[in-house]
Amino acid sequence: MPQENILGSWFRYFPDNYLWSQVICGYFTLTSSGGSYLQELDQIGKRLLDKQGDVEAWHDAWRWMADKTLAAAEGQWSADHHETAAKSYVRSAMYRFVSERFVPPDDARKAPSYAALLPH
């Protein structure tokens, strides 16, 4: 039987990138409180598997899901599904927050990103 090379006990979603694995696993823990959904995290992760270390790809993948869940929240709110919409708004905010993990503080994308959530 081949011996497995175990790098600690931490699950690594991105085997070659500890930092990215640590962040996405942190978001896995938020599923029980509604801060994320496993299927949404997996969709983000699959967009990033072959782009490990590319901070622009990181930003784009998380921002994509933030925008997707924001659109869902707005549709749910319009359909008077306010509790479901509130949950989607929270997830959108969480995904938007992590999308900017590697974006410098003076980056021009920051203000419009935050402004997108202010009306909600």
N, C-alpha and C positions, 0 to 999 in steps of 0.2 A: 504494500500500500504506500503510495507516495506521501511524503510528509508535506503538510500544509504550512506555508510561511505566514504565521499569524503576526500581524502588526498591532498588538494591543487588543483590547476587547471592544473597541469602538467600531460600529458598523460603518462602512465607507461606501456611500452611494457612488461617489467618484473615487475609485480605487487609487488614483494617482494624485489626488488633490485633497489633502487633509482639511484645509480651511473650508473649501466648498462643501465637503462632506459634513463638517461640523455645523455649518449654517443650515443646510437642508435638513439634517437630522434634528436640529433645534426646532425647525418648523414642523417636523413630524410630531413632536411632543405637543404642539399647539392644536392638534386635531381634536383632542378630547374637549377642548374649551371652545371650539368653533373658529379658532384663529387661522386655520388652514384645512384643506381637504386633501386626503391622500392622492386621489386621482388628479387633482390639479398640480400637486407637487411632482407627481410622476410625469405629467405632461411637460412641466418645466424642465425636470431632470433629463428627459429624453432629448430635449432640444439642445442640451449642454454636454451630453456624454462625449461627443467627439470634439468639443471646444474647450476642454479643461484649461483653465488659466487665462482665457480670453475674457477680460473684464467687460468689454463691449458686448460680447455675446451674453454674458451674465445679465447685464443691464437690460438688454433687449428681451431676453426670455422672461424675466420676472415682470418687466413692464408690460409685456404682451398679456400675461395672465392678470395683472392688475387691471388693465383696460378691459379685458374680457369679463372679469367678475364685476367691474363697475357697470358695464353695459347690461349685464344680467340683473344687477341690483336696480337699475333705473327701470327696466322692464317690469320687474317684480313690483316695484313701488307703484308704477302706473296701473298695474292690475290689482291694486289694493292688497297685495300680499306683503304687508309691511314688516312682519316679523322675519320672513324669508329674506326680504330686501335688506333689512338691517344686518343680517348675518353675512350677506354678500358684500355689503359696504365695508364691514370689518375686515373680511378677507382681502378685499381690494386694497385697503389701506396698508395691511400687513405686507402684501406682495410689493406694493409701491415702495414701502420703506426699505425692504431688502434689495430691491432693484438698484438702489442708490448706494449700496454698501461700498462700492469701489469708485464711485463718482466723486471727484474732488469738490470741496465746498464751494468753490467759485465757478463751477460749471454752469453754463447758461441753461441747462435742462432742469435744474433744481426748482426754480421758482414756478415755471409752468406745471411741473409735476405736482407740487403742493397745491397750487391753485385749482387743479382739476378736482380735488377732493373737498375744497372749502364749502361749496354749496350743499354738501351732504352732511 
